[in-house]
Amino acid sequence: MLTRFLDTLNSEEGHAITLPGTLAGMIGAILLAVGAVNDQDVLTIIGAVVLAGGLLATSLLQHMGIEYGIFSRLDEIEGNE
């Protein structure tokens, strides 16, 4: 049952492959907000950097983990190398 659950999470339908980047972006957004409210420049900058890194990681993970598989199968169907 655990194997089936993990397979579902890691498949294209589950989109769990982007979860680490999403979580990093969420943590960065929280740090950014807390730093801005408390007028702490260093925390605000760290939050912004972590948020940007999380957004980039999510996009990269989605492309490499989901879209790459889809496009490789489409290339096989079309007969492109």
C-alpha positions in Angstrom: 0.0 0.0 0.0 2.9 2.4 0.8 4.5 1.6 -2.5 1.3 2.3 -4.4 0.9 5.6 -2.5 4.5 6.7 -3.3 4.1 5.7 -6.9 1.0 7.9 -7.1 2.8 10.8 -5.6 5.8 10.6 -7.9 3.7 10.1 -11.1 2.8 12.8 -13.4 -0.7 12.9 -12.0 0.4 13.5 -8.4 2.9 16.3 -9.2 4.6 15.6 -5.8 7.9 15.9 -7.6 7.6 19.7 -7.3 6.9 19.6 -3.6 10.4 20.5 -2.3 10.6 23.6 -4.4 7.1 24.6 -3.4 7.9 24.1 0.3 11.1 26.2 -0.1 9.0 29.0 -1.7 6.5 28.9 1.1 9.2 29.1 3.8 10.8 32.0 1.8 7.4 33.8 1.7 6.9 33.5 5.4 10.5 34.7 6.1 10.0 37.6 3.8 6.7 38.6 5.4 8.1 38.3 9.0 11.2 40.2 8.1 9.2 43.0 6.4 6.8 43.3 9.3 9.6 43.4 11.9 11.7 45.8 9.8 14.6 43.3 9.7 16.5 43.8 6.5 18.6 40.6 6.7 15.6 38.4 7.3 13.7 40.1 4.5 16.6 39.6 2.0 17.0 35.9 3.1 13.3 35.4 2.7 13.3 36.9 -0.8 16.3 34.8 -1.9 14.7 31.6 -0.5 11.4 32.4 -2.2 13.1 33.1 -5.5 15.1 29.8 -5.2 11.9 27.9 -4.4 10.1 29.3 -7.4 13.0 28.5 -9.7 13.3 25.0 -8.2 9.6 24.3 -8.7 9.8 25.3 -12.3 13.0 23.2 -12.9 11.6 20.2 -11.1 8.3 20.4 -13.1 10.2 20.6 -16.3 12.6 17.8 -15.6 10.3 15.5 -13.8 7.0 15.9 -15.6 7.3 17.7 -18.9 10.5 15.9 -20.0 8.7 12.5 -19.7 5.7 13.7 -21.6 7.7 15.2 -24.5 10.0 12.2 -24.8 6.9 10.0 -25.2 5.5 12.4 -27.8 8.7 12.3 -29.7 8.6 8.5 -29.7 5.0 8.5 -31.0 5.9 11.0 -33.7 9.1 9.1 -34.6 11.4 12.0 -33.9 14.9 11.2 -32.5 
